[in-house]
Amino acid sequence: MREGIQLIWLEDFGRAVGNHLSRICPNVTMIPAVGLFEEFGQIVVLAAPRPADDLCELISRRIYREDKAFVPVIVTGTQITLGPVIQFGRGTCWNCWRRRLLQHSRNPEYLQAISEYYTDQSTCGGPLGYLEAIATLVAAHLCQVIDLLNEGKEVAGTFWRLDCLSWRTTQGSVVGVHDCPVCGLRRNSETRTYQEMQDKLSHLWNREM
Ligand SMILES: [Zn+2]
């Protein structure tokens, strides 16, 4: 198992976040988001100046298989979202985050169209240019999240968002979708309740009289 933090970067903004993080946080390995990732570090960060849902979904599923942590940093329009922090066995997966975003958005069609655009044309670049101050700020917050993960604190499912026009920040925690096949109970939601009851009460009718 590879120790440390792996920062996968997309385009100039992603690389700038990685460079700043490397200066303030030990054990950071930077790799460009091309090709297949053979081995993951204990904490995987993806820094991207545009939506990269296909990549996030792929990393999220591997995190769940390999008992590691994933922290995405994604820019969508004027907003930078750090998180949600995805950890095996805790919080939610990327699939749940996407479903919740679409569920609560005033413009779900807009979010879906942007996502599909970058998924279909994954080799094309996102918006050019970025502010160095914002890359520094994101790296500093990433460092805090990594410290919390290393200390074993409960950060799974939490996210932090910065609007680059208003400089307003918000924080929150994602609630998983109850029938999610990745992070849910992995049971059919229609039979879950009575099957669980049968399992828990099976001693009543298996007992020898
Ligand atoms: Zn899920």
Boltz pocket constraint, residues with backbone or C-beta under 6 A from the ligand:
constraints:
  - pocket:
      binder: B
      contacts: [[A, 92], [A, 93], [A, 94], [A, 95], [A, 96], [A, 97], [A, 176], [A, 177], [A, 180], [A, 181], [A, 182], [A, 183], [A, 184]]
      max_distance: 6.0
